[in-house]
Amino acid sequence: MQPTIRQYPDTWHAAEEDQERAWLDDWMRGRVCPATLQVCSRTTATVPALTVAGSC
């Protein structure tokens, strides 16, 4: 795997880019609350159970 080429050479922009990538990863994994756009803690985040209508 090739290393990611950073768009900005300075430390601040690189840190912001890393933070954004981490947030996007959490978003794709369903760890971000869609109402607040904040990352939910792993212990409180719940995934709703799928139910089939009419099943017991």
Phi, psi and omega in degrees: 000132180282145177293149179288132177274122182281140179287327182243134182278345185275160186295318183298311180295322178297318179294319178297319179295318177297319180295320179295318178297321178295319179295317179296323176297316177298320179299313181294332180270004177078024182263002182253130178289122183292338180283322184251345184061023176260147178287126178281148176291150183297333182280334182259346180288130179235148176254124182297140180284139177281133177234150178258130180300132179089358179268153181261000000 
